[in-house]
Amino acid sequence: MRCAPLAGSSPGQPRGELTMTRTYVPIDCEFHDVLEAAATLRRIVAIDHLDDGGNRRVVDARIADLFARDGAEYMRLDDGSLIRLDRIVSIDDAQRSAFERAPA
């Protein structure tokens, strides 16, 4: 699952909403490209995300891998920790919400 159209959001849940849900909400392909570029360049980035408890956290780390598992996409950081991609708020100055498109 490289990236998927955002049209697959759960009923009653706004596309790209940053909530702690069990259902994965696919991220925008262009934002996925930003993540891939950072991983390829192996640079340290500031990753603002929601943790498992729904609290915002910022970590400075290298993205070691981007992968899909059990119907969701994740990033593995160089310390081995995982972040589900739909829980990311921003990476450096790239806000995930800026990449979301209005429904057609």
C-alpha positions in Angstrom: 0.0 0.0 0.0 2.2 2.9 -1.3 -0.5 5.5 -0.6 -4.2 5.6 -1.3 -6.8 8.1 -2.2 -8.3 9.9 0.8 -11.8 9.0 -0.4 -11.6 5.9 1.8 -12.2 7.6 5.1 -14.6 6.0 7.6 -18.2 7.2 7.5 -18.8 10.1 9.9 -15.1 10.8 10.1 -13.7 13.9 8.3 -10.9 13.0 5.9 -7.5 13.3 7.5 -8.9 14.1 10.9 -6.2 13.7 13.6 -8.0 11.4 16.0 -7.0 8.2 17.6 -9.0 5.7 15.7 -8.5 2.0 15.0 -9.4 2.5 11.4 -6.5 3.8 9.3 -7.1 6.9 7.3 -4.8 7.0 4.2 -2.6 10.0 3.9 -2.2 12.1 0.8 0.2 10.7 -1.8 2.1 14.0 -2.0 2.6 14.0 1.8 3.8 10.4 1.5 6.4 11.7 -1.0 7.7 14.2 1.6 8.2 11.3 4.1 9.9 9.2 1.4 12.3 12.0 0.5 13.3 12.5 4.2 13.8 8.8 4.5 15.9 8.6 1.3 18.1 11.5 2.4 18.5 10.0 5.9 18.2 13.4 7.4 17.1 14.1 11.0 13.6 15.6 10.9 11.2 16.9 13.6 8.1 14.7 13.6 5.0 16.1 15.3 2.5 13.3 15.9 -0.1 11.8 18.2 1.0 9.0 20.5 -1.1 6.0 21.4 -2.8 8.0 24.1 -3.7 10.8 21.7 -1.1 13.2 23.1 1.0 15.4 20.8 4.7 14.6 20.7 7.6 15.9 18.8 10.6 13.7 18.1 13.8 14.5 16.2 14.8 11.4 14.4 15.7 9.7 11.1 13.1 7.8 9.2 14.5 4.3 8.7 11.6 2.8 6.8 8.1 3.3 5.5 5.9 0.2 5.2 2.4 -1.2 5.3 1.1 -3.8 7.7 -2.5 -5.0 8.5 -4.1 -2.3 6.3 -2.2 0.7 7.7 1.0 2.5 6.9 3.8 3.1 9.3 7.2 4.8 9.7 10.0 3.1 11.6 12.4 5.6 13.2 16.1 4.9 13.6 15.6 4.1 17.3 13.1 1.3 16.2 9.9 3.1 17.3 6.9 3.1 15.0 4.5 5.9 14.1 1.3 5.3 12.1 1.3 7.7 9.2 -2.2 9.0 9.8 -1.1 10.1 13.3 1.5 12.5 11.9 0.7 16.2 12.3 3.8 17.5 10.5 7.3 16.7 9.5 9.7 19.7 9.9 7.6 22.6 8.4 5.4 20.4 6.2 1.9 20.2 7.8 0.0 17.1 6.8 -3.2 19.1 6.7 -1.8 21.3 3.9 -1.7 18.3 1.6 -5.3 17.3 2.1 -7.7 17.9 -0.8 -11.4 18.7 -0.7 -13.7 15.9 -1.8 -14.5 15.9 -5.5 
